[in-house]
Amino acid sequence: MRKQPCSVSCATATLIAATLFSTASMTAQQPDKNPRAWMNDVRIGAYGLSPSNAAQIVQKATSSGVYGIEVDNDIPGRYESFVDPTAKLQAIQQVAKLAHEHGNHAFIYIAGFECITANAANSPHTMAKDHPDWLQRKRSGEPAMFTQNAAFWIRKGDEDVWVTPYSPEWRKIYMQRVRQIAATGIDGIYVDIPYWMTHFTGWETSWASFDDYTVKAFRDRTGLNAKTDINLGDFNDPGFRKWVDFRIQTITDFMAEVRKNAVSVNPNIAVIPEIYPGIEESAVRVGADVYQLYPVVDAVAHEYEFGEGEDHTAASRSQFDWFLYQVGMQSFRAFAGNKPTWMLNYSWDGNPRVTPSDAMKNLAMSELMAGANFWDAPGHSMAGSNDMATRVEIFHWIAANQSTFSSPRTPAGKVGVYFSDSTRNYYPGEFIQSYQGVLLLLLRSHIQFQIVTPRTLASFHGTTLVLPDVRILSPEEIHELHNLSISCKIISTGNIDPRLAALKEMVQIQGDPGGSYLALAKKDFESAFPDTQSQFLNSLVKDSDFSIDASPDLVAYIATVQNQTHWFLANFKGLKQGAATVPVPEKNVVLEAPLRGGTTLHFLPFLGTEVDLTGTVSGDRVKFTIPEIDRGAVAWTGHEGTAPK
């Protein structure tokens, strides 16, 4: 998340300003055959956009291997340009034109509900002065208005406010600005953290907003008064559960409306929200649930800073952190379907015990092997790089092997693990511990899996489906589980939805093996061997044609990519929190596959060049031994010879 001061002064306090890009003059563009294919290949770099630097941005980005240029002049997030966006729209149009001339793509940053007025004390017009009724509020009535002490991007003298999405006048103007931006020809609109204000100090447990517009919308939908009829923070209260659902649906509907307005002008444009909560409780609190958002947008940029270290960067991650980062990214990929997952993350923030280059390489490797797009920046600023030479090296290597990483992957795993969005919303702590723990067990045991969701349950054709502490299921989910149980073993752990008791074919494992293992791994990861949960692991029907023999410190994903079997390998052995960022090499890794794939294994080390290894045949099986894996690697079999570049 990055904020920059407005480069255009406030020209007028009139909210409906005359612009060069008026809605009336817009001409809808014709859609391309596959207008958003570029989004799967992005290697992102970010730049602050001014009226005069578009050419410099495109030249720097393209020469350094950036494909997918993020630019920032934030029209609705700065009150001056929210009022009059004319000059900023001209700059966006120019950078879009130049990016296309260089065979690149560009997308523009805008704020969600946040709006900053510079030098507010000396300005007669600010958002709060002109429209106090638009602001989000605590239940006590305190407005969501902040100064420089609240966040690093708020400068001295700035007024920072968070607006309610239910203010009809603000929303009308915001959507007009979206349409005007789309008309410039820019390839994407990047919406930064469209959240309910619960993430600044003093607001964490506010469960905002209780402004008049939002309270009325909730009453119209549920008949309840949010100020008096719900017990805030009590997940057992039916009224509070309705408040949770309402807040999540509000953010989802807002992003759907942003996209509807954008594509009404430019059918080829993409809409990408930036979201920092992942699968944990914070998604419920801020109201931005990536599981619900993926179907209504074109990609999600995850500012997912998972880690126990004090700065949450790659340099501060332990092995435990790296593995749970994988759990998060695999969940995002399951939610996304065929849409891309962008990871905005931070590798290094001045740690003297870690070189920036090593931290950047670990981060890139972990994200590429998980199937996500890489975007690293220094500290907590979206723009720039901790080490430009390393970024160029990484980007050029990705580009040389682009289709290997950006093509769709079909997981080989027959074991499914169920992500229940509703259970997470009402029992966030209990469900997430069980869910993360089950996936951690499978990762460390090299058991291939698929993450199954309510949207993909009907299409799952595996041998085992695990329900980790799944307590809330819809009638449709119950029906699909009954159908699935005819051909698939269903295992529940922890608590279950009482209606599943009638499912006679279900096996219930006593206790919570996932939650228990997660607690053990968090306490002492190196000694937390998966066989501590052998009863659960032995209950799985794995039934896979492929296997891997390696230490539990190596993550392996087996998937079909362009009709070839691929192993995506990530090595986290020996990584220490805030200290060691060069993994200990993993030696003599054995991959086993059916002979029908051939006897040659094509092996591509991370940042290296492809070499071929010959397998050992035994009957209708073949084994390949990889002498050494440093950070990570991709390997594939197939008679085609080499993976397409």
C-alpha positions in Angstrom: 0.0 0.0 0.0 1.5 3.3 -1.1 0.1 6.8 -0.9 1.6 9.9 -2.7 0.7 13.5 -2.5 -1.6 14.9 -5.1 0.3 16.5 -8.1 -2.7 18.7 -9.1 -3.9 21.5 -6.9 -7.6 21.8 -6.2 -9.1 23.8 -9.0 -12.6 24.1 -7.7 -14.9 23.0 -4.8 -17.6 22.1 -7.3 -18.0 18.4 -7.0 -19.2 17.7 -10.6 -16.3 19.3 -12.4 -16.1 19.8 -16.1 -13.4 17.5 -17.5 -11.9 16.6 -20.8 -13.2 13.1 -20.4 -16.9 13.8 -19.6 -19.2 10.8 -19.5 -21.3 12.1 -22.4 -18.3 12.2 -24.8 -17.1 8.6 -24.1 -17.2 6.1 -26.9 -17.2 2.5 -25.8 -14.3 0.5 -27.2 -14.7 -2.9 -28.8 -13.5 -5.9 -26.8 -10.4 -7.8 -27.9 -10.6 -11.6 -28.3 -8.7 -12.2 -25.1 -8.2 -8.7 -23.6 -7.0 -9.8 -20.2 -4.5 -12.5 -21.1 -1.7 -10.1 -20.2 -2.7 -10.3 -16.5 -1.4 -13.9 -16.2 2.1 -12.9 -17.3 2.6 -9.8 -15.2 6.0 -9.0 -13.7 5.0 -5.8 -11.8 6.9 -2.6 -11.1 5.2 0.5 -9.7 5.8 4.2 -10.4 4.4 7.5 -9.3 2.8 9.3 -12.3 3.0 13.0 -12.9 1.9 15.1 -15.9 5.4 14.9 -17.4 7.0 11.5 -16.6 5.0 9.0 -18.6 7.7 8.4 -21.2 10.3 7.9 -18.5 8.1 5.4 -16.6 7.5 3.2 -19.7 11.1 3.3 -20.7 12.4 2.3 -17.3 9.8 -0.4 -16.8 10.2 -2.0 -20.2 14.0 -2.0 -20.0 14.1 -3.7 -16.6 11.7 -6.5 -17.5 8.6 -5.1 -16.0 5.4 -6.3 -17.8 2.4 -4.8 -16.2 3.2 -1.3 -15.1 1.5 0.1 -12.0 1.2 3.9 -12.0 -0.2 6.1 -9.3 -1.8 9.5 -9.4 -4.9 8.4 -7.4 -7.8 10.5 -8.5 -10.6 9.7 -5.9 -8.1 9.3 -3.0 -7.0 12.9 -3.1 -9.8 15.4 -2.6 -8.4 17.9 -5.0 -8.6 15.4 -7.9 -11.8 13.8 -6.6 -13.2 17.3 -7.3 -11.4 18.0 -10.6 -9.6 15.1 -12.2 -8.8 16.8 -15.5 -5.0 16.9 -15.4 -4.6 13.5 -13.9 -6.8 11.9 -16.6 -4.5 13.4 -19.2 -1.5 11.8 -17.6 -3.2 8.4 -17.4 -4.2 8.6 -21.1 -0.6 9.4 -22.0 1.0 6.6 -20.0 -1.5 4.1 -21.4 -0.7 5.1 -25.0 3.0 4.9 -24.5 2.8 1.5 -22.7 0.9 0.1 -25.6 3.3 1.5 -28.2 6.1 -0.4 -26.3 4.1 -3.7 -26.2 3.4 -3.3 -22.5 0.3 -2.9 -20.3 -0.4 -0.4 -17.6 -2.9 -0.1 -14.7 -3.7 2.8 -12.5 -3.9 3.0 -8.7 -6.9 4.5 -7.0 -8.0 4.5 -3.4 -11.1 2.7 -2.2 -12.8 4.5 0.6 -9.9 6.6 1.8 -9.5 10.3 0.8 -6.7 12.7 1.7 -6.7 16.5 1.6 -3.2 18.0 1.7 -2.6 21.0 4.0 -6.1 20.7 5.3 -5.9 23.4 7.9 -5.2 26.0 5.3 -7.7 24.7 2.8 -11.3 26.0 2.9 -12.5 22.7 1.3 -11.7 19.2 2.6 -13.8 16.0 2.5 -14.6 16.3 6.2 -15.4 20.0 6.0 -17.6 19.7 3.0 -19.2 16.4 3.6 -19.0 15.2 7.3 -22.0 13.0 6.7 -20.1 10.9 4.2 -17.5 9.6 6.8 -17.5 6.2 8.4 -18.1 6.3 12.1 -17.7 4.2 15.2 -20.8 3.2 17.2 -20.1 6.1 19.5 -20.3 8.5 16.5 -16.6 9.3 16.2 -15.7 9.9 12.6 -13.0 8.0 10.7 -10.7 11.1 10.4 -7.0 10.8 11.0 -3.7 12.7 10.9 -0.1 11.8 10.2 0.3 9.7 13.3 -2.2 7.1 12.0 -0.2 5.8 9.0 3.1 6.4 7.3 1.6 7.7 4.1 -0.3 10.5 5.8 1.8 13.6 5.8 2.0 16.4 8.3 -1.1 18.7 7.9 -3.0 16.1 5.9 -6.6 15.2 6.6 -7.2 11.5 6.1 -10.8 10.3 6.1 -12.6 7.0 5.2 -15.9 7.3 3.4 -18.9 5.1 3.7 -19.8 3.3 0.5 -23.5 3.9 1.3 -23.2 7.7 0.7 -25.2 8.0 -2.5 -23.7 11.3 -3.7 -20.1 10.1 -3.0 -20.7 6.8 -4.7 -22.2 8.5 -7.8 -19.1 10.7 -8.2 -16.7 7.8 -7.5 -18.3 5.7 -10.2 -18.2 8.7 -12.6 -14.4 8.9 -11.9 -14.1 5.2 -12.6 -15.8 5.6 -16.0 -13.6 8.6 -16.8 -10.4 6.6 -16.0 -11.6 3.7 -18.1 -12.1 6.0 -21.1 -8.4 6.9 -21.1 -7.5 3.5 -22.5 -5.7 2.3 -19.4 -5.6 -1.5 -19.1 -6.6 -1.8 -15.5 -7.9 0.0 -12.4 -6.2 -1.1 -9.2 -8.4 -0.3 -6.1 -6.4 0.0 -2.9 -7.9 -1.6 0.2 -11.7 -1.0 -0.1 -12.2 -1.6 3.7 -14.4 -0.8 6.6 -12.2 1.3 8.9 -11.0 -1.3 11.5 -7.2 -1.3 10.9 -6.0 1.9 12.4 -5.1 2.1 16.1 -8.2 2.5 18.2 -10.5 1.1 15.5 -9.6 -2.6 15.6 -12.7 -3.7 17.5 -15.0 -1.0 16.2 -16.7 -3.2 13.6 -17.5 0.1 11.8 -19.3 1.7 10.2 -22.3 3.2 12.1 -22.8 6.3 10.0 -26.5 7.1 9.2 -26.3 5.8 5.6 -24.9 2.4 6.6 -27.2 2.0 9.6 -30.2 2.6 7.3 -29.0 0.2 4.6 -28.6 -2.5 7.3 -32.0 -1.8 8.7 -33.6 -2.0 5.2 -31.9 -5.3 4.6 -32.4 -7.0 8.0 -34.9 -5.0 10.0 -32.2 -4.5 12.7 -30.7 -1.4 14.2 -27.0 -1.8 14.1 -26.5 0.7 16.9 -28.7 -1.1 19.4 -29.8 -4.6 18.2 -26.5 -6.5 17.8 -23.7 -7.5 20.3 -20.5 -6.4 18.6 -17.9 -9.1 18.4 -20.2 -11.9 19.7 -20.1 -14.5 16.9 -22.9 -16.4 18.7 -25.3 -13.5 18.3 -27.5 -13.9 15.2 -27.7 -10.2 14.8 -23.9 -9.8 14.8 -23.6 -12.6 12.2 -26.0 -10.7 10.0 -23.8 -7.6 10.5 -20.7 -9.7 9.5 -22.5 -10.9 6.3 -23.8 -7.5 5.5 -20.3 -5.8 5.7 -18.7 -8.5 3.5 -21.5 -8.3 0.9 -21.2 -4.5 0.9 -17.5 -4.6 -0.1 -18.2 -7.3 -2.7 -21.1 -5.4 -4.2 -19.0 -2.2 -4.3 -16.2 -3.9 -6.3 -18.7 -5.5 -8.6 -20.2 -2.0 -9.3 -16.7 -0.6 -9.9 -16.1 -3.2 -12.6 -19.6 -2.8 -14.1 -18.9 1.0 -14.6 -15.4 0.4 -15.9 -16.3 -2.1 -18.6 -19.4 -0.1 -19.6 -16.9 2.3 -21.1 -13.9 0.1 -21.9 -14.9 -3.6 -22.2 -11.2 -4.6 -22.2 -10.3 -3.1 -18.9 -9.5 -5.1 -15.8 -10.3 -4.3 -12.2 -8.0 -5.5 -9.4 -8.5 -4.8 -5.7 -5.5 -4.8 -3.4 -6.4 -6.8 -0.2 -4.1 -7.5 2.7 -6.3 -9.9 4.7 -5.9 -13.5 3.5 -7.9 -16.4 4.8 -7.8 -15.4 8.5 -10.0 -13.4 10.8 -8.9 -10.1 9.5 -10.9 -10.7 6.3 -14.1 -10.8 8.4 -13.1 -7.7 10.3 -12.3 -5.4 7.4 -15.1 -6.9 5.3 -12.9 -7.6 2.2 -13.2 -11.4 1.7 -11.0 -12.5 -1.2 -13.1 -15.7 -1.6 -16.2 -13.6 -2.3 -14.2 -11.0 -4.3 -12.6 -13.2 -6.9 -15.8 -13.9 -8.9 -16.6 -10.1 -9.3 -13.1 -8.8 -10.3 -10.4 -9.8 -12.8 -7.6 -10.6 -10.3 -6.7 -9.9 -6.7 -3.5 -8.3 -5.6 -2.7 -9.8 -2.2 -0.7 -7.7 0.2 -0.4 -10.9 2.3 2.4 -10.3 4.8 2.1 -13.5 6.7 4.9 -14.0 9.2 5.7 -14.0 12.9 8.6 -11.5 12.4 8.2 -8.0 13.6 8.4 -6.5 10.1 6.6 -9.3 8.2 9.1 -9.2 5.3 10.6 -12.2 3.6 13.8 -11.5 5.5 12.0 -12.1 8.8 10.2 -15.3 8.0 10.9 -18.6 9.7 10.3 -22.0 8.1 6.9 -22.1 9.8 6.0 -18.7 8.2 7.1 -19.8 4.8 4.9 -22.9 4.9 1.8 -21.0 6.1 2.5 -18.5 3.3 2.2 -21.4 0.9 -1.1 -22.4 2.6 -2.4 -18.9 2.0 -1.3 -18.7 -1.6 -2.7 -22.2 -2.4 -6.0 -21.0 -1.0 -6.0 -17.9 -3.1 -5.3 -20.0 -6.2 -8.3 -22.2 -5.4 -10.5 -19.2 -4.9 -9.3 -17.6 -8.2 -10.2 -20.4 -10.6 -8.7 -19.4 -13.9 -8.0 -15.8 -12.8 -4.5 -14.7 -11.8 -3.3 -14.2 -8.3 -0.9 -11.2 -7.8 1.3 -11.1 -4.7 2.4 -7.6 -3.6 4.9 -8.4 -0.9 8.0 -7.1 0.7 11.3 -8.9 0.9 13.5 -6.7 3.0 13.3 -3.6 5.2 16.8 -2.9 6.3 17.7 -6.1 8.2 21.5 -5.9 8.5 21.8 -9.7 8.9 20.1 -10.5 5.6 21.1 -9.4 2.1 18.2 -7.9 0.0 19.1 -10.1 -2.9 18.7 -13.3 -0.9 15.4 -12.2 0.6 14.1 -11.2 -2.9 15.0 -14.5 -4.4 13.3 -16.5 -1.6 10.1 -14.5 -2.0 10.1 -14.8 -5.8 10.7 -18.5 -5.7 8.0 -19.2 -3.1 5.4 -17.3 -5.1 6.3 -18.7 -8.5 6.2 -22.3 -7.3 2.7 -21.6 -5.7 1.4 -20.3 -9.1 1.2 -16.6 -8.2 2.7 -13.5 -9.9 5.7 -11.8 -8.3 5.8 -8.2 -7.2 8.4 -7.1 -4.7 9.0 -3.6 -3.4 11.2 -2.0 -0.6 9.9 -1.6 2.9 6.2 -1.0 2.6 6.3 1.2 -0.5 4.8 -0.3 -3.7 7.4 1.4 -5.9 11.0 0.8 -6.5 13.2 -2.2 -5.6 15.5 -3.3 -2.8 18.0 -4.4 -5.4 17.3 -3.5 -9.0 19.9 -5.9 -10.5 18.3 -8.8 -8.7 14.8 -7.7 -9.8 16.0 -7.6 -13.4 17.6 -11.0 -13.1 14.4 -12.5 -11.7 12.1 -10.8 -14.2 14.2 -11.8 -17.2 14.3 -15.4 -16.0 10.5 -15.5 -15.5 10.0 -14.0 -19.0 12.3 -16.7 -20.5 10.1 -19.4 -18.9 6.8 -17.6 -18.9 4.4 -20.3 -20.0 5.7 -22.7 -17.4 4.6 -20.4 -14.6 1.6 -18.6 -16.1 -0.2 -21.5 -17.8 -3.1 -23.2 -16.0 -2.2 -26.0 -13.6 -4.3 -29.1 -13.0 -3.3 -30.5 -9.6 -2.5 -34.2 -9.5 -3.7 -34.6 -5.9 -6.8 -36.8 -5.2 -7.1 -35.5 -1.6 -9.4 -32.5 -1.2 -9.4 -30.1 1.8 -12.6 -28.0 2.2 -12.5 -24.3 2.7 -15.8 -23.2 4.3 -16.1 -19.5 3.9 -19.2 -19.4 6.2 -17.5 -21.4 8.9 -14.5 -19.0 8.7 -16.8 -16.0 9.0 -18.5 -17.2 12.2 -15.7 -19.3 13.8 -12.6 -17.6 12.4 -10.1 -18.8 15.0 -11.2 -22.4 15.3 -11.7 -23.1 11.6 -8.5 -21.5 10.4 -6.3 -23.3 12.8 -7.8 -26.6 11.8 -7.7 -25.8 8.1 -4.1 -24.5 8.1 -2.9 -27.4 10.2 -4.4 -30.0 7.8 -2.8 -28.4 4.8 0.5 -28.0 6.7 0.4 -31.8 7.4 -0.1 -32.6 3.7 2.6 -30.2 2.5 5.2 -31.7 4.9 4.1 -35.3 4.0 4.3 -34.6 0.2 0.6 -35.7 -0.1 -0.8 -33.9 -3.2 -4.1 -32.1 -2.6 -6.7 -29.8 -4.0 -8.4 -27.1 -2.0 -12.2 -27.5 -2.5 -14.7 -24.6 -1.9 -18.5 -24.3 -2.1 -18.1 -23.1 -5.7 -16.0 -26.2 -6.7 -17.6 -28.9 -4.5 -19.9 -30.3 -7.3 -17.0 -30.7 -9.7 -14.5 -32.4 -7.2 -13.7 -36.0 -8.3 -11.0 -37.0 -5.8 -10.7 -40.0 -3.5 -10.9 -38.2 -0.1 -12.4 -34.9 1.1 -11.4 -33.6 4.4 -13.7 -31.2 6.3 -11.5 -29.5 8.9 -13.8 -28.2 11.7 -16.5 -27.3 9.2 -19.5 -26.2 11.2 -21.6 -24.2 8.8 -22.9 -25.7 5.6 -25.7 -24.6 3.3 -28.5 -27.0 2.2 -26.8 -27.0 -1.3 -23.5 -28.1 0.3 -25.1 -30.8 2.3 -26.8 -32.1 -0.9 -23.5 -32.1 -2.8 -21.7 -33.9 0.1 -24.3 -36.6 0.1 -23.8 -37.1 -3.7 -20.0 -37.1 -3.3 -20.0 -39.7 -0.5 -21.1 -42.3 -3.0 -17.7 -42.3 -4.7 -15.4 -40.4 -2.3 -14.3 -40.9 1.3 -15.4 -38.0 3.5 -13.4 -37.3 6.6 -14.4 -34.7 9.2 -12.1 -33.4 12.0 -13.0 -31.3 15.0 -16.5 -30.0 15.1 -19.1 -30.7 12.4 -22.3 -29.2 11.1 -25.0 -31.3 13.0 -26.8 -32.1 9.7 -23.8 -34.2 8.6 -24.6 -36.7 11.3 -27.0 -38.3 8.8 -24.1 -38.9 6.4 -23.4 -42.5 7.4 -20.4 -42.9 5.0 -18.5 -40.1 6.7 -15.5 -40.9 8.9 -15.0 -38.7 11.9 -11.5 -38.4 13.3 -11.6 -37.7 17.0 -10.1 -34.4 18.1 -8.6 -31.9 15.8 -5.4 -33.2 14.1 -4.9 -30.1 12.1 -5.2 -27.7 15.0 -3.0 -29.9 17.2 -0.3 -30.1 14.5 -0.4 -26.4 13.8 0.2 -25.7 17.5 3.1 -28.1 17.6 4.6 -26.7 14.5 4.3 -23.2 15.7 6.1 -24.1 18.9 9.0 -26.1 17.4 8.8 -26.5 13.6 11.9 -28.6 13.2 10.7 -31.3 15.6 7.1 -31.3 14.5 7.1 -34.3 12.2 3.9 -35.2 10.4 3.8 -38.7 11.8 2.5 -37.3 15.1 -0.8 -37.3 13.3 -0.4 -40.8 11.7 -4.0 -41.8 12.3 -5.3 -38.9 10.3 -2.7 -39.3 7.5 -3.3 -43.1 7.2 -7.0 -42.5 6.8 -6.6 -40.7 3.5 -7.1 -42.5 0.2 -4.2 -40.9 -1.8 -4.4 -43.0 -5.0 -1.8 -41.0 -6.9 0.3 -42.0 -9.9 3.1 -39.7 -8.8 5.2 -39.5 -5.7 8.2 -37.7 -4.2 10.8 -38.7 -1.6 12.3 -35.7 0.1 12.6 -34.1 3.5 9.6 -32.4 5.0 11.3 -29.0 4.5 10.7 -29.2 0.7 7.3 -28.2 -0.7 6.3 -30.1 -3.9 3.3 -29.4 -6.1 2.6 -31.9 -8.9 0.3 -30.6 -11.6 -0.4 -31.0 -15.3 0.7 -28.0 -17.3 0.1 -27.9 -21.1 -0.3 -31.7 -21.1 3.0 -32.4 -19.3 3.4 -33.5 -15.7 5.3 -30.8 -13.7 6.8 -30.8 -10.2 7.1 -27.3 -8.7 9.6 -27.6 -5.9 10.3 -25.0 -3.1 13.1 -25.5 -0.6 12.8 -23.9 2.8 15.4 -26.0 4.7 17.5 -24.1 7.2 15.8 -20.7 6.9 15.9 -18.8 10.1 13.7 -15.9 11.2 15.5 -12.7 10.6 18.9 -14.3 10.0 19.5 -17.2 7.5 18.0 -16.6 4.1 20.0 -19.0 2.0 18.4 -22.4 2.2 20.4 -25.5 2.9 20.4 -27.5 -0.3 18.0 -30.5 -0.5 19.9 -33.5 -1.8 18.9 -36.7 -3.7 15.3 -35.9 -4.2 13.5 -38.9 -5.9 10.5 -38.3 -8.1 8.5 -41.3 -9.3 6.0 -41.4 -12.2 4.4 -43.7 -14.7 6.6 -44.8 -17.5 4.2 -43.4 -20.1 5.6 -40.0 -19.5 9.1 -41.0 -20.8 12.4 -41.6 -19.2 13.7 -38.1 -19.4 13.2 -35.5 -16.7 13.7 -31.8 -17.7 15.0 -30.0 -14.7 15.0 -26.2 -14.4 16.7 -24.7 -11.2 15.3 -21.4 -10.0 17.2 -18.7 -11.9 19.2 -21.4 -13.7 19.1 -23.2 -17.1 17.4 -26.4 -18.0 19.3 -29.8 -17.8 18.0 -33.3 -18.6 18.2 -36.2 -16.2 17.7 -39.8 -17.2 15.4 -42.0 -15.1 15.6 -45.6 -13.9 12.9 -47.9 -15.2 11.2 -50.6 -13.1 8.2 -52.3 -14.7 5.8 -49.5 -15.8 7.3 -47.0 -13.4 10.3 -44.6 -13.7 12.3 -42.9 -10.9 14.3 -39.8 -11.3 17.0 -38.7 -8.8 17.7 -35.0 -8.5 21.2 -34.6 -7.0 20.6 -31.1 -5.4 17.9 -28.4 -5.2 19.0 -25.1 -3.9 16.2 -22.6 -3.5 13.7 -24.2 -5.8 13.1 -25.8 -9.2 10.6 -27.0 -11.8 10.9 -30.4 -13.3 8.7 -32.0 -16.0 8.3 -35.1 -18.0 6.8 -35.7 -21.4 7.7 -36.8 -24.9 7.6 -33.2 -26.2 11.1 -32.7 -25.0 11.1 -29.3 -23.4 8.4 -27.1 -21.8 7.3 -24.3 -24.1 8.9 -21.0 -23.3 
